[in-house]
Amino acid sequence: MTDTPTALLKQSALVGRQAIFNRQMDVFGYELLYRDSMANSANIMDGDEATAKVMVNTFLELGIDQIAGSAHVFLNLTANFFLSQHYEVLPTKNVILEVLESIDPTPEVLQALIQARKNGYQIALDDFILRESHRALMEHADLVKVDVLALTNEELKQQVELLKEYSVRLLAEKVEDQGMYEQCLALGFEYFQGYFFCKPQILEGVSLSGNRMAVVLLLAKLQDPSIELNELEDLVKNDVALSVQLLRFVNSASVGLPRSVDSISQAIGLVGTERMRQWATLLALAQTGDKPSELMRVALIRAHMCEALCPFYGVDPGPGFTVGLFSILDAYFDCEMRQLIGGLPLAPEILEALLQGDGVLGSILEGILAFERGEWERSPVQVVEPEKVNSVYWKSVEWANGVMETVIRK
């Protein structure tokens, strides 16, 4: 029996997400990054209908709790999606419907937006530039997303002044560095989207604080391949906060051990040195709590993804976990990656991946970064089927959420 077109579409739907922050650097929501890899096939169904079905099916299959928790979800929709009202199966509480920049404000579209807001949904205008032909859309919007990379500094200021005449909240998207974030903050934007928080604010010559230096030294000891069981146990026990967090984590649902564990030595005996080293490493990082919690969530997702994808490439998953977890170290410590990990006793393939993006682990990490950005053609689909990559991603999100709830609290 062959799969139906809808089933094929559902299987091949690729969905990622990108965080959106408020002015306090807390996560306000996530934009879903979507592509239907079957969309270019002829004789399946109308493109807009296919997009609607796959988006809804994928969204309902994953569940809003797994996608965003209590945060908002931004869905990028076509005009026909609004006109057909497929979105009505989605909850109104935290779903924000995005109007694509290509949508013309016809009377039918404007009426559809009025209806969507009556139904309780918020409306965001995506990549919006205020011009006379599209001014009517402003009367039916709650948020306006501005592509800051598409405008000069002066054009951005002009757009903000024009948009402030309306009762809308402003969201700066494609904020790629700290300077642009600070500029948008000063202009009055309420929300921010981009990779600015994943990049270091300070580069060469930074001097780490005592607390951060202590964490780096702990990381160095944890990565020592010659460490003995008793040394690992002593290392963890000597850090009271780390000991408490580790025991809490080991007994959590995200680990899933068959029985309760009440000592570090017992935990090491049950799960092994390598896994304990990984968990202690991520918990050590979690102790530096002055960075957005989303940054640690990204690190956890990458670590779990990298570990899960390694077997497809025929490499050991252990180093893969470390590569994913350490991929945010430069942003976490506001320091160049080379300066940070130069003193860590890391395996050559880990250093190669983190510093040059080379080797098999480097390829896997680069693919994961591409997946995060929605650049599916650069994601690791050359070796792994797209639906498997997608499945690994969302399982990693679920695992990371469990870890965050258990031991990583701001």
RADAWO-V796459 format. One record per residue. N is the residue number from 1. RES is the residue in one small letter. SS is DSSP state (h for helix, s for strand, l for the rest). Layout:
((N	RES	SS) (N	RES	SS))
//
This chain:
((1	m	l) (2	t	l) (3	d	l) (4	t	l) (5	p	h) (6	t	h) (7	a	h) (8	l	h) (9	l	h) (10	k	h) (11	q	h) (12	s	h) (13	a	s) (14	l	s) (15	v	s) (16	g	s) (17	r	s) (18	q	s) (19	a	s) (20	i	s) (21	f	s) (22	n	s) (23	r	l) (24	q	l) (25	m	l) (26	d	l) (27	v	s) (28	f	s) (29	g	s) (30	y	s) (31	e	s) (32	l	s) (33	l	s) (34	y	s) (35	r	s) (36	d	s) (37	s	l) (38	m	l) (39	a	l) (40	n	l) (41	s	l) (42	a	l) (43	n	l) (44	i	l) (45	m	l) (46	d	l) (47	g	h) (48	d	h) (49	e	h) (50	a	h) (51	t	h) (52	a	h) (53	k	h) (54	v	h) (55	m	h) (56	v	h) (57	n	h) (58	t	h) (59	f	h) (60	l	h) (61	e	h) (62	l	h) (63	g	l) (64	i	h) (65	d	h) (66	q	h) (67	i	h) (68	a	h) (69	g	l) (70	s	l) (71	a	l) (72	h	s) (73	v	s) (74	f	s) (75	l	s) (76	n	s) (77	l	s) (78	t	l) (79	a	h) (80	n	h) (81	f	h) (82	f	h) (83	l	h) (84	s	h) (85	q	l) (86	h	h) (87	y	h) (88	e	h) (89	v	h) (90	l	l) (91	p	l) (92	t	l) (93	k	l) (94	n	l) (95	v	s) (96	i	s) (97	l	s) (98	e	s) (99	v	s) (100	l	l) (101	e	l) (102	s	l) (103	i	l) (104	d	l) (105	p	l) (106	t	l) (107	p	h) (108	e	h) (109	v	h) (110	l	h) (111	q	h) (112	a	h) (113	l	h) (114	i	h) (115	q	h) (116	a	h) (117	r	h) (118	k	h) (119	n	l) (120	g	l) (121	y	l) (122	q	s) (123	i	s) (124	a	s) (125	l	s) (126	d	l) (127	d	l) (128	f	l) (129	i	l) (130	l	l) (131	r	l) (132	e	h) (133	s	h) (134	h	h) (135	r	h) (136	a	h) (137	l	h) (138	m	h) (139	e	h) (140	h	h) (141	a	l) (142	d	l) (143	l	s) (144	v	s) (145	k	s) (146	v	s) (147	d	s) (148	v	h) (149	l	h) (150	a	h) (151	l	l) (152	t	l) (153	n	h) (154	e	h) (155	e	h) (156	l	h) (157	k	h) (158	q	h) (159	q	h) (160	v	h) (161	e	h) (162	l	h) (163	l	h) (164	k	l) (165	e	l) (166	y	l) (167	s	l) (168	v	l) (169	r	s) (170	l	s) (171	l	s) (172	a	s) (173	e	s) (174	k	l) (175	v	l) (176	e	l) (177	d	l) (178	q	h) (179	g	h) (180	m	h) (181	y	h) (182	e	h) (183	q	h) (184	c	h) (185	l	h) (186	a	h) (187	l	h) (188	g	l) (189	f	l) (190	e	l) (191	y	s) (192	f	s) (193	q	s) (194	g	l) (195	y	l) (196	f	h) (197	f	h) (198	c	h) (199	k	l) (200	p	l) (201	q	l) (202	i	l) (203	l	l) (204	e	l) (205	g	l) (206	v	l) (207	s	l) (208	l	l) (209	s	l) (210	g	h) (211	n	h) (212	r	h) (213	m	h) (214	a	h) (215	v	h) (216	v	h) (217	l	h) (218	l	h) (219	l	h) (220	a	h) (221	k	h) (222	l	h) (223	q	l) (224	d	l) (225	p	l) (226	s	l) (227	i	l) (228	e	l) (229	l	h) (230	n	h) (231	e	h) (232	l	h) (233	e	h) (234	d	h) (235	l	h) (236	v	h) (237	k	h) (238	n	l) (239	d	l) (240	v	h) (241	a	h) (242	l	h) (243	s	h) (244	v	h) (245	q	h) (246	l	h) (247	l	h) (248	r	h) (249	f	h) (250	v	h) (251	n	l) (252	s	l) (253	a	l) (254	s	l) (255	v	l) (256	g	l) (257	l	l) (258	p	l) (259	r	l) (260	s	l) (261	v	l) (262	d	l) (263	s	l) (264	i	h) (265	s	h) (266	q	h) (267	a	h) (268	i	h) (269	g	h) (270	l	h) (271	v	h) (272	g	l) (273	t	h) (274	e	h) (275	r	h) (276	m	h) (277	r	h) (278	q	h) (279	w	h) (280	a	h) (281	t	h) (282	l	h) (283	l	h) (284	a	h) (285	l	h) (286	a	h) (287	q	l) (288	t	l) (289	g	l) (290	d	l) (291	k	l) (292	p	l) (293	s	h) (294	e	h) (295	l	h) (296	m	h) (297	r	h) (298	v	h) (299	a	h) (300	l	h) (301	i	h) (302	r	h) (303	a	h) (304	h	h) (305	m	h) (306	c	h) (307	e	h) (308	a	h) (309	l	h) (310	c	h) (311	p	h) (312	f	h) (313	y	h) (314	g	l) (315	v	l) (316	d	l) (317	p	h) (318	g	h) (319	p	h) (320	g	h) (321	f	h) (322	t	h) (323	v	h) (324	g	h) (325	l	h) (326	f	h) (327	s	l) (328	i	l) (329	l	h) (330	d	h) (331	a	h) (332	y	h) (333	f	h) (334	d	l) (335	c	l) (336	e	l) (337	m	h) (338	r	h) (339	q	h) (340	l	h) (341	i	h) (342	g	l) (343	g	l) (344	l	l) (345	p	l) (346	l	l) (347	a	l) (348	p	h) (349	e	h) (350	i	h) (351	l	h) (352	e	h) (353	a	h) (354	l	h) (355	l	h) (356	q	h) (357	g	l) (358	d	l) (359	g	h) (360	v	h) (361	l	h) (362	g	h) (363	s	h) (364	i	h) (365	l	h) (366	e	h) (367	g	h) (368	i	h) (369	l	h) (370	a	h) (371	f	h) (372	e	h) (373	r	l) (374	g	l) (375	e	l) (376	w	h) (377	e	h) (378	r	h) (379	s	l) (380	p	h) (381	v	h) (382	q	h) (383	v	l) (384	v	l) (385	e	l) (386	p	h) (387	e	h) (388	k	h) (389	v	h) (390	n	h) (391	s	h) (392	v	h) (393	y	h) (394	w	h) (395	k	h) (396	s	h) (397	v	h) (398	e	h) (399	w	h) (400	a	h) (401	n	h) (402	g	h) (403	v	h) (404	m	h) (405	e	h) (406	t	h) (407	v	h) (408	i	l) (409	r	l) (410	k	l))
//
